[in-house]
């Protein structure tokens, strides 16, 4: 989502939604614990296992196969619903903040004088650099087709801001057209023609 506001551009990049298949896969260990805890506690009573040993073993099972997968599932669902990256670009600089499932991360402020360059990496640019890396020899048509097919599966590398302090990247995983569009509006906002 892009919003222009008095010389600045506000960009919200949501985290890609969790694929629906991960929900039942995350529930498998939880079902495993629910199925095994009752018979296992009965087994410990029948074999007269000391209570503290049984509790530790059952607690370990419940923690690692019940509670941790459940919190991972809830965190993933919340991150997909609430999470994302917020970018504000203006002639003064760029602000980037990551929003997680539970809270927002620290805001990165990059002033305009610090910015050396803004670049982007798309899946097509990766294929192009692979072609270029092959040297003067052209790639055979079969390899060319395989590279093009693989480039559709590989997400883009996002937008990289080169600063005096280092590299800062955002927008990884977006499509090539989205990355090019965001690159152009961020550059225009820095120039002051947003």
N, C-alpha and C positions, 0 to 999 in steps of 0.2 A: 504494500500500500504506500503510495507516494502522495504527500500533501505539501503544496507550496504555501509559504506564509511569510510575507514581508521580507523578501531577500534571502530567505533560507528554505531549505528543503528538508522535510521530515520523512524519513523512510522507515517502515516497519517490515521486517523480513520474518515471517513466522517459521517456526521449526516444522519440518515436514511431518505430517501425521504418521503415527505409528501404524504399521500395516496390521490389519485385523487378525492375521494369523498368529501374531505374537501374544495375543490375549489367551487363547487356549493353551499355547505352549508354555506360558508362564504359570498357568493353573495346574499343570501336570505335577510339579513337585509339591504343591499345596495339597492336591488330592492324594499324593503318595503319603504324606504325613498323616492326613486324616484317616487313611485306610490302615496304616501300620501302627499308630500310637496305641489304640485300644488293645489289639492282640498282643503287642509287645509288652505293655504294662501288665497284662494278665500273665504273660510268660514269665516276667520277672517275679511276680507273686508266687507262681507255681514252683519256680526253681529256688525260691527263698533267697533271691539276690538282695543284698542289703539295700535299703531304700535310698540312701544317698547316691549309690552307684547307678541305680535305675533312673533316679531323677536327673542326674547329670547326663546320662545317655539320651533320655527322652527330651531333655532341654536342648541338647545339641541338635537332635533331629528337628525339633520344632523351630529352633532359631534358624538353622541353615537351610531347611527345606520348606519352611512355612512362612516365617516372618520376613526373612530377607527377600524371597521371591515376591511376596505380597507388596512390600514397600517399593521394590523395583518396578512392579507393574503399576502401582498407583502413581509413583513418581514419573514414569514414562507417559502415562495418560495425562497427568497434569502439565508436564512439560510440553506435550503436543498441543494442549489447549491454551496454556498461558504463555509458554516460552517463545522466545524469538530474539531478534536483534533490532535495536532502535538506533538509527543513524540520523544525526542532524548535521547538515552541511551548509555553510554560509561562507561569505568572503572572509570571515574571521578565523575559520577553521572547521574541524570535524569533531563531533562528539559521538562516541560509540558506547552503547551499553547493552550487555547481554542480560536477558530476563530468563531465569531458570524456572523450575517447577514451583519452588517455594519463595525465592527472593531474587531481587535484581543484583547483578554483579557490580563491581566498581565501574564508574564511568571513565572512559579513556578520552582525554581531551588532547587534540592535536591542533596546535595553532597553525595558521596559514604559513608563517615564515619557516616553520619546522619541516613542512612538506616539501620533499624533493621531487617526487613524481607519484602518479597514480596509474597503476597498471591493472590489467585483468587477465585471467587465465580461464579459457573456455575449453571444452572438450575438443573443439576443432583446432584450437591453437596447439593443443598437445599433439594431435595427429600431424599438424603442419611441422612442428619441431621434430617429430620423429622422421618425417620425410626429409627434412633438411639435414638431420643427423646422418642419414644414409649416404651423404656425399653427393657426388655428381651422377652416380648411377641411378637411373629411375627404378622405382619399385615395380615388381611384376604385378600384373592385374589382380591376381589372387590375393597377394599380400595387401594390396590397396583396398580391396573389398573387405578383407578381415579387419583392417584398421578402421575403416569407416563404420563397420558394424559394432566394433568395440567402443568407438567414440560415442555412440549413442547410449551405451551402458554406463560410461564413466561420467560422474557428475563434474561440473565445472569447478575450477579452483577458487573462484570468487574474485573479489577486488582486493588488490594489495596496495597499501599506502606505504610508500618508502619515505621514511623520516630520518632525521639525524640520529635518533635513538634506536632505530631498527625498523623492522617490517611489521605492519599490522594488517591483518586480513579479515574480511567479513564477506558474507554472501556465498560461502562455499556450498556446493550442492545445487545451486540454482541452474536453470537452463541457460544455454548460450545467449539467447535473445534477451533474457532478463538481465544477465550480467552486463552485456553491452549497453543496455538501456540505463542501468544504474550507474555504470561508469560515466556515461555521457552527462547525466544530470548532476552527479557529484562534481565533475569537472566544471560544468557551467556554474554551479552554485559557488565554487571557490573563486571563479573569475569574477563573479558578481552579476551574472546575467541569468539568474534563476527565475 
